[in-house]
Amino acid sequence: MTEQEIQQKKEAEFIKLMIIVAVFVLLIVGATFGFLFGLTPSEELKTWVDTATIFTGVATPILSTVSVFLLYFVWKDNRRELAETKKALIEQSDTQNFSVIKDAVFEVADEVKELLQLEVKEINNNISYTLLDIDNPLYEVPTSFLDIDLDDEFLKETIRKIKQESILEKYFFHMKGKSFGSGKKEIQFKNIIFTDTFFKYIDKVKTIALFMRTLKSREYKGILEITLFSKLTIFTWLFFVEIAFHLLKTAKVGEKETAELVFAEIAGLTCRQLKEVYWIDALSDEVLLELKARKLL
């Protein structure tokens, strides 16, 4: 039995008790009146008027008290029913809202998965790291390393096709491991996810965050976070966090509120769902400090 059912049962018992008490009091008054004045009907109108006045004077406050309590419990019951109706309507609305948002974010996630399968040209040598669009005619993809003398002033270079998904994986493995040093290549590589190649993901990150924000039900939001997180790789979500923080850090006046919302949603979702704590350290130091400041870690 629920708490509400227990409360309703107590109220019903209280009303029943009040009615029994009221009837009992009226019976006592009637019996007392009959004992004192007799029960023989009188032919005088004044006697009837006086008798009615006595019973009315006694019964009115008793019945008024009972009526007040009855009205109170009826009002309370109506209010409870209205609250339940409102709750049912909200739940129905939340269910419909959840269905719409789920379909929308899953569609965006599928688009992200497709984008991650696209290839780009990776130009990776000992001193630099660059990505080019696959249709860029500037470079051709060699089949093997160039044969050069180690004492030659030119450095060994590779140019190859690589999926964007593989770039993200390589990026966060690198962030967990040894750096290239403090030179040009290290700076280029650390900033590679903020170049033109990955700009098209910005709108996807914003869309997912804004849709998740509109879902008010914590229960439905928790379910959606779990299912959505599993649709993309750990490296994709780490990438989303980095992108969201970059948007927050570079937001102009008028964009701060949206950027804050996007980062809060994406970072919160990722930190709550990321079971592989090992990969948290693959995020940049700035992002880690921000997550700790927000108590997400």
N, C-alpha and C positions, 0 to 999 in steps of 0.2 A: 504494500500500500504506500502510495506516494505521500509526501508531506502535505500537498494540497488536499488530497482525499481525506487525510486525518483531520485537517483543519475544517473541512466541510462537515465531516461527521460530528465534530465537537460543536459546531454552530447549530446543527440540526437538533442535537441533544439539548443544547441550551434553550432553544426556542420551545421545544417540547416541555421542558421543565417549567418555563415561564407560563405557558398556557395552563399547565396543571396547577401551578401555584395560584394563578388568577381565578380559575374555576373553584379551587378549594376555598379561597378567601370569600368569594361571592356566596358560596354555599353556607359558610359559617355566618356571614352577615344575614343571609336569608333565614337560617335556622334561629339565630338570636332574635331577629325581628319577630318571627312567628311565636317564639317562646314568650317574649315580653308582651306582645300586643295581640296575640292570637291570630288564627288563620281564617277566622270567619269573615266573609266578604261584607263590606259596609255599603249601605245605600247612600251614604253622604259623599258628595263630590269632593269636599275638602279633605276627607280622609284619604281618598285616592290620590289627590294632589300631593298631600304631605308624604304619603308612602312612596310615590314616584320620585319626589324630591330627595328622599333619604337614599333610595337605591341608586338614583342618578349621581348623587354626590359621592357615594362610595365607589360605584363602578367606573365612573369617568376617569379618575386618575389611574386606576388599575389598567383599564383597557387602553388608555392613552400611552402608558408606559410600554405595554405589550406592542402596541402599534408602532411606536417609535423604534423599538428593537427590530420588529419585523421589517419595517422600511429600511433600516440600516443594513440588515443582512441581505435584503433584496438588492439594494444599491451595490453592496459589496460583491454579491454574486454576479450582478450584471457587469460590474467593472472587471471582475476576474474573467468573465466570458469574453469581454471586449479585448482584454489583454491577450487571451489565448488565440482569439481570432487574428489580432494584429501579429502575434508571433507566427501563426501559421502562414499568414500572407508574406511575412518577411522571409520565412524559410522557403516558401515557394519562389519568391523573387530571387533569393540567394541561389537556389538550385538552377533557375533559368539563367541567372547571371553567370554562375559557375560554368554552365554548359557552353555559353557563348564565349567567355574568356578562354576556357580550355581549348576550344577549337581554334581561336585566334592565335594564342601563344604557341600551340603545337604547329600551326601552319608556319609561323615565323621560325620556329626551331627547325622545321624541315627545310626551309629556305636557307638557313645558316649551314645545315649539313651539306646541301648542294653546293653552296659557295665554297665550302672548305675543300671540296673535291676538285676545284678548278686549279689549273697549273699555272705557275709563273716561272720565269727564268731566274735562277739563283746564280749570282756571280760572286764566287767565294775564293779569295786568294789570301795570301799571308798578311796582307796589309789592309784589306777592305772587304766589305760585305754589302751587296746591293741586290735588289730585286727589280726585275723588269717585267712588263706585261708580255705574255707569251707571244703576242703578235708583233712585238717590236722587232723590226728587221735589223737593228743595229748589231746584234750578236747572233752567232750561230752556235749550236750546241755541239761541242767536240765529243768524240767517242772515247777519248782517253786523255790522260795527263800529257802535257807537253814535255818532250824530252829536252831538258836543258841542263847545262852544267851547274853544279851547286855553287861554283864561284862566279856564275854569271850575275850581272846586275839585275836581270829580270827575275821576277819571282814566279814560282809555279802557280798556275791558275786553273780553276775548273769553272765551267759554265754548264749548268744542267737544268733540266726541267724538274720541278718539284711541286707537289700538292701543297696548298696553303695549310691544310691540316697537319702535314708533316713539318712545316715551318714552325707552327705553334708548339708542336711536341719538341722539336729541336731547341726552340727558344727557352722553354721552361726547364728542360734538362740542363741547358747551359746555365741558366740562372741558379740552378741548384749546385752546379759543379764549379769548375775552375774558369776564371775569366781569361780573356785574351790579353789582359793587361789594361793599362790605362790609355792605350793608344787609340788611333782613329777607328780601327776595326771594332773594338769593344764598344765604343760610343755608337757607331753605326748599327751594330747588332742589337744593342739594348733599345734603340729607338725604332727598330724595324717595324714593330707592330703599330707605330703611329704614322706610318708613311701611307702614300696613296693606295697601295695594294689593299690595305685593311680599312680604308675610310668607309667603304660600303657597309661595314658591319655596325657603324655608329647608330644608324637608324634602327637596326634590328635590336640593339641593346636598349635603346630608348623605348621602343615599342613594347618589348617584353616587360620592362620596368613599369611603364605607365599602365599596362593592362593588369599586372599583378597588384598595383596600388589600388585599383578600383574594386578589387575583391575584398569585401568587408568581413565576411565570415572567416574567422580564424581556422575553423575546422576544415572548410573547403580550401582555404589558402594553403594549409599544411599538406593536404592531399595533392594539390596541384604542384606545389614546390617539389615534392618527392618524385612525381611522375615526370615533370618537366626536366628536372636535373638529370634524370637517367637517360634522357633522349640525346644529350650532348656529352662530350668527353670532359674529363677533369681539366684538360688543357684549354678547352674552349671557355669554360667558366672562369678560369684564372685570367684568361685573356679579356673576358667581359669585365672583370673587376678592374683590371688595369685601364681599359678603355673608359669605364665609368669614372674612375679617379682622374684620369687625364681631362675628361670633360669638366669635372668639378673644378680642377685646378686652373683650367684655362677659360672658364666661363666668364662672359662679359656681363656688364650691368643689364639686368632684365632676364638673364639666363640662369642666374645663381639658384633660384628656387627649383627650377626643373632639374638642373644638374645635381642638386642635393638629393632630390627625390630619387633620381635614377641611381645614384651611387648607393643610397641607403637600401633600396630594394635589391639591387644586384649583389652588393656585398653581403647583405643580411642573408639572402637566399643561399649564396655560395657557402658562407661560413656555417650555416645551420646544416647544410646537406653534405658538405665535404667530409667524408669519413676518413679519407687518407690525409691525416694531419701532416704527414711528411711533406706534402706538396705545398702547404701554406708558405713555407720559407722560400718557395720559388718566386713569390711576389716581390716586388721591389721594396726597398727599405721604407720609402715614403708611404706606400700603401699599407705596409705592416704597422707602421706607427699610427696611421689613421684608424685602422681596424682596432688596435689596442685602445686608442683613445675613446672609441665608440663602444668598447667592451664587447666586441664581436669575437674576440679571440680569448 
